[in-house]
Amino acid sequence: QVQLVESGGGLVQRGGSLRLSCTASGNILNIYPVDWYRQAPGKHRELVATITSSGSTNYADSVKGRFTISRDNAKNTVYLQMNSLQPEDTAVYYCHLSYYSSASWSDYWGQGTQVTVSS
């Protein structure tokens, strides 16, 4: 069973920065794509950023140019660097991993970390 653990959330003022971290039991973060999602109150969970095992990245339009997803294989950690934060970035941020193996999908979520951006 894979356990994903996020950290790094908090309260920051508009224009500030935070770096979220996602770690996992085992070396699995180095093998499969990892996503960051977020869910604001009353809204659906949305995909923020993805990084593949080869290091390719994709971002939601709303965070392009402000957020950077990266991985440190030696530390088995995926990061989300968030700059120029805005109040609309306020949400619970989740680390997510899924993969297909042995004819079935496995899907894992962390417990989430709260990011609050004050105006």
C-alpha positions as CSV (number, residue, x, y, z in Angstrom):
1,Q,0.0,0.0,0.0
2,V,1.4,3.4,-1.1
3,Q,1.1,6.3,1.3
4,L,1.5,9.8,0.0
5,V,2.3,12.6,2.5
6,E,2.1,16.3,1.6
7,S,3.6,19.1,3.6
8,G,4.5,22.8,3.2
9,G,1.1,24.4,3.2
10,G,0.2,27.5,5.2
11,L,-0.9,31.1,5.3
12,V,0.7,33.5,3.0
13,Q,0.0,37.0,1.7
14,R,-0.9,37.9,-1.9
15,G,2.3,37.7,-4.0
16,G,4.0,35.4,-1.6
17,S,5.5,31.9,-2.2
18,L,5.2,28.4,-0.7
19,R,6.8,25.1,-1.6
20,L,4.8,22.0,-1.2
21,S,6.4,18.6,-0.8
22,C,5.0,15.1,-1.5
23,T,6.8,12.0,-0.2
24,A,5.8,8.4,-0.5
25,S,6.5,5.1,1.1
26,G,8.9,3.2,-1.2
27,N,10.6,4.4,-4.3
28,I,7.4,4.8,-6.3
29,L,7.5,8.5,-7.0
30,N,10.5,8.0,-9.2
31,I,8.7,5.5,-11.5
32,Y,5.3,7.0,-12.3
33,P,3.8,10.3,-13.1
34,V,2.8,12.4,-10.1
35,D,0.2,15.1,-10.0
36,W,-0.8,18.0,-7.8
37,Y,-4.5,18.7,-7.5
38,R,-6.3,21.3,-5.5
39,Q,-9.8,21.8,-4.2
40,A,-11.2,25.1,-3.1
41,P,-14.4,25.3,-0.9
42,G,-17.5,24.6,-3.0
43,K,-15.5,23.7,-6.1
44,H,-14.4,20.5,-7.9
45,R,-11.0,19.1,-7.5
46,E,-8.8,20.4,-10.3
47,L,-5.5,19.3,-11.8
48,V,-2.7,21.8,-11.2
49,A,0.4,20.2,-12.4
50,T,1.9,16.9,-13.6
51,I,5.4,15.6,-13.8
52,T,6.3,12.3,-15.6
53,S,9.1,9.9,-14.7
54,S,11.2,11.5,-17.4
55,G,10.7,14.9,-16.0
56,S,8.2,16.3,-18.5
57,T,5.8,18.7,-16.9
58,N,2.3,20.1,-17.6
59,Y,0.4,22.9,-15.9
60,A,-3.1,24.2,-15.7
61,D,-3.5,27.5,-17.5
62,S,-4.3,29.3,-14.2
63,V,-0.9,28.5,-12.7
64,K,1.5,28.6,-15.8
65,G,4.4,30.8,-15.2
66,R,3.8,30.9,-11.4
67,F,4.0,27.3,-10.3
68,T,6.8,24.8,-10.9
69,I,6.6,21.0,-10.3
70,S,9.8,19.2,-9.8
71,R,11.2,16.0,-8.4
72,D,14.2,14.9,-6.4
73,N,14.7,11.2,-7.0
74,A,17.4,10.9,-4.4
75,K,14.9,12.1,-1.8
76,N,11.9,10.4,-3.3
77,T,10.1,13.7,-3.2
78,V,8.0,15.8,-5.6
79,Y,7.7,19.5,-5.1
80,L,5.3,22.2,-6.1
81,Q,6.9,25.6,-6.0
82,M,4.2,28.3,-5.9
83,N,5.1,31.9,-6.6
84,S,3.0,35.0,-7.0
85,L,0.3,33.4,-5.0
86,Q,-3.2,34.9,-5.3
87,P,-6.3,34.6,-3.1
88,E,-7.8,32.3,-5.8
89,D,-5.0,29.8,-5.2
90,T,-6.5,29.2,-1.7
91,A,-7.4,25.5,-1.6
92,V,-6.4,22.1,-0.2
93,Y,-3.6,20.8,-2.3
94,Y,-3.3,17.0,-2.9
95,C,-0.6,14.8,-4.2
96,H,-1.8,12.1,-6.5
97,L,-0.3,9.0,-8.2
98,S,-1.9,6.3,-10.3
99,Y,-0.6,3.5,-12.4
100,Y,-1.6,0.5,-14.3
101,S,-0.1,-2.8,-13.3
102,S,-1.1,-6.4,-13.3
103,A,-4.3,-5.7,-15.3
104,S,-5.6,-3.1,-12.8
105,W,-5.3,0.5,-11.9
106,S,-4.0,1.7,-8.6
107,D,-4.9,5.2,-7.4
108,Y,-3.4,7.0,-4.4
109,W,-4.0,10.4,-2.8
110,G,-2.4,12.2,0.0
111,Q,-4.3,13.7,2.9
112,G,-3.9,17.2,1.6
113,T,-2.3,20.3,2.8
114,Q,-4.1,23.6,3.2
115,V,-2.9,26.7,1.3
116,T,-4.5,30.0,2.3
117,V,-3.6,33.2,0.5
118,S,-4.8,36.4,2.1
119,S,-5.5,39.6,0.3
